[in-house]
Amino acid sequence: MTAHFFREMERLHRDILSMCSTVEELICDALDGLRQGRAELSSELSGRDREVDVWDIRIEEECLKILALYHPVANDLRRVMVVMKIAGELERVADLAVSISERSSAISRYGDFPMPGQLGDMAKEALTMLHDSIDSFVEQDANRAREVCARDDLVDQLNDHLIREVVDVMKQKPELIEPAMHLFSVIRHVERVADHATNIAEDVVYMVEGAIIRHPRLPRNAGGLLAFLDS
């Protein structure tokens, strides 16, 4: 590959890391806003979400330009493909941050609505998974990426437990059904953050090892086209 190609890849790497940083700040602020009952936060996060959308489009265009100009193969091809997929996952996490802040704003109108204690634990784990998935990309560490994937089960368990708590609140206090429904959505959004972190980690394993692990029950030769591109 030419020096121009490596310069383009370095720029792409810097851009995806800048997007990662912005998205992590968004989701952290959204969850802090939920804990603090900051009803005004949703409009601010909506504006910052547009910045993420710009990053998403810019990175996709950069990836397509690299594919068209340099025709990378094997490791280089996988890296370009994975960067494009990670950008898409991060864009969706930013959307979830905005949705969480909107739901938080609605919940805040109900005063001292009882927030489940384990929601903070679930949010912390989902955020840590997201951060670690990005670190595994930066470090090209497939083992760390696999550890992120394994932790998704804990978030799923917390999700199930919290949903049952919210349902119990709605049964016992029908006057709180509306804020409880907003909280239900918040819990599902946090669970989706962990899912996107898992998707990123799976993509990192593919980038590093060429192994597709998102459908473990399928035979290893099921991804015929990608195997051909890797050859």
C-alpha positions as CSV (number, residue, x, y, z in Angstrom):
1,M,0.0,0.0,0.0
2,T,1.1,3.6,-0.7
3,A,2.0,6.3,1.9
4,H,-1.2,8.0,0.9
5,F,-3.2,5.0,1.9
6,F,-1.6,4.9,5.4
7,R,-2.2,8.6,5.8
8,E,-5.9,8.1,5.0
9,M,-6.1,5.3,7.5
10,E,-4.5,7.4,10.2
11,R,-7.0,10.2,9.6
12,L,-9.8,7.6,9.7
13,H,-8.5,6.3,13.0
14,R,-8.4,9.8,14.5
15,D,-11.9,10.5,13.3
16,I,-13.5,7.4,14.7
17,L,-11.8,8.1,18.1
18,S,-13.1,11.6,18.1
19,M,-16.6,10.3,17.4
20,C,-16.2,7.7,20.2
21,S,-15.2,10.4,22.7
22,T,-18.3,12.5,21.7
23,V,-20.7,9.6,22.0
24,E,-19.3,8.5,25.4
25,E,-19.8,12.0,26.7
26,L,-23.3,12.1,25.4
27,I,-24.4,8.8,27.0
28,C,-22.7,9.7,30.3
29,D,-24.4,13.1,30.4
30,A,-27.8,11.5,29.6
31,L,-27.4,9.0,32.5
32,D,-26.2,11.8,34.9
33,G,-29.2,13.8,33.9
34,L,-31.5,10.9,34.8
35,R,-30.0,10.6,38.2
36,Q,-30.1,14.4,38.8
37,G,-33.6,14.9,37.3
38,R,-32.3,17.5,34.8
39,A,-35.4,18.2,32.6
40,E,-33.6,20.8,30.4
41,L,-30.9,18.4,29.2
42,S,-32.7,16.8,26.3
43,S,-32.5,19.9,24.0
44,E,-28.8,20.2,24.6
45,L,-28.1,16.6,23.9
46,S,-30.2,16.8,20.7
47,G,-27.9,19.5,19.4
48,R,-24.8,17.4,20.2
49,D,-26.4,14.4,18.6
50,R,-26.3,16.3,15.3
51,E,-22.5,16.5,15.7
52,V,-22.4,12.7,15.9
53,D,-24.5,12.4,12.8
54,V,-21.9,14.6,11.0
55,W,-19.1,12.3,12.2
56,D,-21.1,9.3,11.0
57,I,-21.5,10.6,7.5
58,R,-17.9,11.9,7.3
59,I,-16.5,8.5,8.4
60,E,-18.7,6.6,6.0
61,E,-17.6,8.8,3.1
62,E,-13.9,8.4,4.1
63,C,-14.3,4.6,4.2
64,L,-16.0,4.5,0.8
65,K,-13.2,6.7,-0.7
66,I,-10.5,4.4,0.7
67,L,-12.3,1.4,-0.7
68,A,-12.7,3.0,-4.1
69,L,-9.2,4.4,-4.4
70,Y,-6.9,1.8,-2.8
71,H,-8.9,-1.5,-3.0
72,P,-7.5,-2.8,0.3
73,V,-7.5,-6.5,1.0
74,A,-7.2,-8.9,4.0
75,N,-6.4,-7.0,7.3
76,D,-6.7,-3.5,5.7
77,L,-10.1,-4.3,4.2
78,R,-11.4,-5.7,7.5
79,R,-10.2,-2.6,9.3
80,V,-12.0,-0.2,6.9
81,M,-15.2,-2.3,7.1
82,V,-15.1,-2.4,10.9
83,V,-14.6,1.3,11.3
84,M,-17.6,1.9,9.1
85,K,-19.7,-0.5,11.2
86,I,-18.4,1.0,14.5
87,A,-19.5,4.4,13.4
88,G,-23.0,3.1,12.8
89,E,-23.1,1.5,16.2
90,L,-21.9,4.8,17.9
91,E,-24.5,6.8,16.0
92,R,-27.2,4.6,17.4
93,V,-25.8,5.0,21.0
94,A,-26.0,8.8,20.6
95,D,-29.6,8.4,19.6
96,L,-30.2,6.4,22.7
97,A,-28.6,9.1,24.8
98,V,-31.1,11.6,23.4
99,S,-34.0,9.2,24.0
100,I,-32.9,8.6,27.6
101,S,-32.7,12.4,28.3
102,E,-36.2,12.8,26.8
103,R,-37.6,10.1,29.0
104,S,-35.8,11.5,32.0
105,S,-37.4,14.9,31.4
106,A,-40.8,13.2,31.4
107,I,-40.1,11.3,34.6
108,S,-38.9,14.5,36.4
109,R,-42.4,15.9,36.2
110,Y,-43.6,13.4,38.7
111,G,-41.4,14.5,41.6
112,D,-40.0,11.8,43.8
113,F,-40.7,8.9,41.5
114,P,-39.0,5.7,43.0
115,M,-35.9,4.9,40.9
116,P,-34.7,1.3,41.1
117,G,-31.4,1.0,42.9
118,Q,-29.9,-1.4,40.4
119,L,-30.5,0.9,37.5
120,G,-27.2,2.7,38.4
121,D,-25.4,-0.7,38.4
122,M,-26.8,-1.5,35.0
123,A,-25.9,1.9,33.5
124,K,-22.4,1.7,34.9
125,E,-21.8,-1.8,33.4
126,A,-23.2,-0.7,30.0
127,L,-21.0,2.3,29.9
128,T,-17.9,0.3,31.0
129,M,-18.7,-2.2,28.2
130,L,-18.9,0.6,25.7
131,H,-15.6,2.1,26.8
132,D,-13.8,-1.3,26.9
133,S,-15.1,-2.2,23.4
134,I,-13.5,1.0,22.0
135,D,-10.3,0.3,23.9
136,S,-10.2,-3.2,22.4
137,F,-10.5,-1.6,19.0
138,V,-7.7,0.9,19.7
139,E,-5.5,-1.9,21.1
140,Q,-6.6,-4.5,18.5
141,D,-7.2,-6.8,21.4
142,A,-9.5,-9.7,20.5
143,N,-9.3,-11.2,24.0
144,R,-10.5,-8.0,25.6
145,A,-13.3,-7.7,23.0
146,R,-14.4,-11.3,23.9
147,E,-14.6,-10.3,27.6
148,V,-16.9,-7.4,26.7
149,C,-19.2,-9.9,24.8
150,A,-19.3,-12.2,27.9
151,R,-20.4,-9.3,30.1
152,D,-23.6,-8.7,28.1
153,D,-25.3,-11.5,30.0
154,L,-25.0,-9.6,33.3
155,V,-26.7,-6.5,31.7
156,D,-29.5,-8.8,30.4
157,Q,-30.0,-10.2,33.8
158,L,-30.2,-6.7,35.4
159,N,-32.6,-5.6,32.6
160,D,-35.0,-8.5,33.4
161,H,-34.8,-7.8,37.1
162,L,-35.5,-4.0,36.7
163,I,-38.4,-4.6,34.3
164,R,-40.0,-6.8,36.9
165,E,-39.6,-4.0,39.4
166,V,-41.2,-1.5,37.1
167,V,-44.1,-3.8,36.5
168,D,-44.6,-4.3,40.2
169,V,-44.7,-0.5,40.7
170,M,-47.4,-0.2,38.0
171,K,-49.5,-2.9,39.7
172,Q,-49.2,-1.4,43.1
173,K,-49.5,2.3,42.2
174,P,-51.6,2.7,39.1
175,E,-51.2,6.5,39.4
176,L,-47.5,6.0,38.5
177,I,-48.1,4.0,35.3
178,E,-47.1,6.9,33.0
179,P,-43.7,7.6,34.6
180,A,-43.1,3.9,35.0
181,M,-43.6,3.5,31.2
182,H,-40.9,6.2,30.7
183,L,-38.6,4.4,33.1
184,F,-39.3,1.1,31.2
185,S,-38.0,2.7,28.1
186,V,-34.9,4.1,29.9
187,I,-34.1,0.6,31.1
188,R,-34.4,-0.9,27.6
189,H,-32.3,2.0,26.1
190,V,-29.5,1.2,28.6
191,E,-29.7,-2.4,27.7
192,R,-29.3,-1.5,24.0
193,V,-26.2,0.5,24.8
194,A,-24.7,-2.8,26.1
195,D,-25.9,-4.5,22.9
196,H,-24.1,-1.9,20.7
197,A,-21.0,-2.3,22.8
198,T,-21.2,-6.1,22.2
199,N,-21.6,-5.5,18.5
200,I,-18.5,-3.3,18.4
201,A,-16.5,-6.0,20.4
202,E,-17.6,-8.7,17.9
203,D,-16.5,-6.5,15.0
204,V,-13.1,-6.1,16.7
205,V,-12.7,-9.8,16.9
206,Y,-13.4,-10.0,13.2
207,M,-11.0,-7.2,12.5
208,V,-8.2,-8.8,14.4
209,E,-8.7,-12.5,13.7
210,G,-11.0,-12.7,10.7
211,A,-13.5,-14.7,12.8
212,I,-17.2,-13.9,12.8
213,I,-18.5,-14.7,16.3
214,R,-21.9,-12.9,16.3
215,H,-23.7,-16.2,15.3
216,P,-21.8,-18.9,17.1
217,R,-24.2,-21.7,16.1
218,L,-23.5,-21.3,12.4
219,P,-20.7,-23.3,10.8
220,R,-17.4,-21.4,10.4
221,N,-17.7,-21.4,6.6
222,A,-21.1,-19.8,6.6
223,G,-19.7,-16.3,5.8
224,G,-18.5,-17.3,2.4
225,L,-18.1,-13.9,0.8
226,L,-16.1,-12.4,3.8
227,A,-13.9,-15.5,3.8
228,F,-13.3,-15.0,0.1
229,L,-12.4,-11.3,0.6
230,D,-10.0,-12.3,3.4
231,S,-8.2,-14.8,1.3
